[in-house]
Amino acid sequence: MVKEIQPHILFNGRNGLPGDFGTPENHVSAPKPWRPWEACITMNNSWGYHAGDYHWKSPRDVVEMLIRCASQNGNLLLNIGPKGDGSIPAESLALLETVGKWLEKCRESIFDTDIFTYDLQEKGDHRSEYHQSGVFTATGNNLYFFAHNWISSELIISGTEFKVKKVTILNTGEAYPFEQQDGKLIIKGLPQQAPDPVCPVFKIEGESKPRMYLTGGMRTPKVSHPHYDPCASDIVL
């Protein structure tokens, strides 16, 4: 009835139907099948101001949510609960300022990115892979690796199915030497300590769109393997 009155209206998914876009609340996950979505997240555990709620998220927590949204073509709605006089809590301001400074240097890895996931969603072609030390986003021929767990002086990324031209860390702009052979990218000469306390970001420039594939296990030469859904109990063919 409403669409008959206003054909261009958009519904969210909170009316008992899937809706035109998803709004997961306090968790970050794209709807299946994929459609436009945004995760609605609180800075602590309360939507409004609560003087006794000290469970503030860290800058890294927020950055990790931004990364997950970027890799799945979603938005992050980050809630601020102002005080009764309209002022913003100091903890919220400090969090926003820290994340904002990180974004000044790393924004290209977050905004206007391609969908780059390793699960079986209908949108995209599942070019990404799981890595125990971080996650990936991509734009055009550029791959971005968010090093959640710093890897000392050398980083190895396996399963790369594209030729790499250059590797830099966005936080500092410094380039690093690398080798690539048999699908394995080895980045060398890295500092012993993480160059950014929030999250260092590697920019890996390729000659073509980045594609990664590890098959979730052993790869038999010249035998294609089905992509897998980590949330499913069976291999999907």
Protein Blocks (a to p, Z undefined) as FASTA:
>chain_A
ZZmmmmmbccdfknopnbjbdcdehiacdddddddddddddfblbfbdcfklccbccfkl
mmmmmmmmmmnopaddddddddfkopacfklmmmmmmmmmmmmmmmmmmgopacddfbdc
fbdjhlaccdfkbccddehjbccdddfbaghjbdcdehiabdcfbdcdfknopacdddde
ehiacdehiafbdfbfkbpcdddddfbdcdddehlpacdehiacddddfkbmbdcZZ
